[in-house]
């Protein structure tokens, strides 16, 4: 058997033009990431977007 786990490639956001409508972000791998108060404020002020937040919370498969 192979002891190495396959590494999932980062899926770039497909919702970069969609607004974030709530206090959570649905990630492409199926996880739900709650946003902090500061992140929600940055989204509201248009200083960040879903694409940047997804890149921040993306975690490669553990080795």
C-alpha positions as CSV (number, residue, x, y, z in Angstrom):
1,X,0.0,0.0,0.0
2,X,1.0,3.5,-0.6
3,X,1.7,5.4,2.7
4,X,1.3,8.8,1.0
5,X,-2.0,10.6,1.0
6,X,-3.0,12.4,-2.2
7,X,-2.7,16.1,-1.9
8,X,-5.7,18.0,-3.0
9,X,-5.0,20.9,-5.3
10,X,-6.3,24.3,-4.2
11,X,-9.5,25.1,-5.9
12,X,-9.7,28.7,-6.8
13,X,-12.9,30.5,-5.8
14,X,-15.6,30.5,-8.4
15,X,-17.7,32.9,-6.4
16,X,-15.3,35.9,-6.5
17,X,-18.1,38.2,-7.9
18,X,-20.8,36.9,-5.5
19,X,-21.5,38.8,-2.3
20,X,-20.9,37.2,1.1
21,X,-24.4,37.3,2.6
22,X,-23.8,36.0,6.1
23,X,-21.4,35.4,8.9
24,X,-19.9,32.2,7.3
25,X,-18.0,31.2,4.2
26,X,-18.7,27.9,2.4
27,X,-15.3,26.6,1.2
28,X,-14.9,24.5,-2.0
29,X,-14.0,21.4,0.0
30,X,-17.3,21.5,1.9
31,X,-16.2,23.1,5.1
32,X,-18.1,26.0,6.6
33,X,-15.8,28.7,8.0
34,X,-17.3,31.2,10.5
35,X,-16.0,34.7,9.8
36,X,-14.7,36.9,12.5
37,X,-16.2,40.3,13.3
38,X,-13.2,42.0,11.6
39,X,-13.5,39.8,8.5
40,X,-17.2,40.7,8.2
41,X,-16.3,44.4,8.5
42,X,-13.6,44.1,5.8
43,X,-16.1,42.5,3.5
44,X,-18.7,45.2,4.2
45,X,-16.1,47.9,3.4
46,X,-15.1,46.1,0.2
47,X,-11.5,45.6,1.5
48,X,-11.6,41.9,1.0
49,X,-13.7,39.3,-0.9
50,X,-14.7,35.7,-0.9
51,X,-11.7,34.7,-3.0
52,X,-9.2,36.2,-0.6
53,X,-10.9,34.7,2.4
54,X,-11.0,31.2,0.8
55,X,-7.3,31.5,0.1
56,X,-6.7,32.4,3.8
57,X,-8.6,29.4,5.1
58,X,-7.6,26.8,2.5
59,X,-5.7,23.9,4.2
60,X,-3.9,21.3,2.2
61,X,-4.6,17.6,3.1
62,X,-2.6,16.6,6.0
63,X,0.4,14.3,5.2
